[in-house]
């Protein structure tokens, strides 16, 4: 079974250098929402003379039972950066 557009609640993309990050809020069949974060990076698998570009993708799913832990980690990370 594949994903459909009706699963998608919200989507945003962020370009960061050679990478693009996609933040998608989706809804499961039981009504729970989760966040899918996808990193997409364009890489050359060919040569300089004969380039062959492909996109390498990595995906992370953040489920509601882990939201609080993720937010706590972000708060700690921000505090340590401020010091």
C-alpha positions, 0 to 999 in steps of 0.5 A: 500500500502506498502513500496518498496525498490525503495522508499529507496534512502539511509539507514544507521544504528547506534548501540548505546548500547541496541538500533539501530537507522535506518536513511532512506532517502526515496522518496514519489510518488510525488518525495519529499524526507523525512527522516524516523528515527527508534529506535529499542530496544530489550526487554525481555518480558519473564522471566530470565529462559524463555526469550522471546525477542521482538523488540520495535520500534518507528518511526519518519518522518522528511519532507522537510518543517521541515528540516530547523527547525530541523537544527536550533534546532540542531545548538542551541543544539550544542551551548548550549552544548559547553558552 
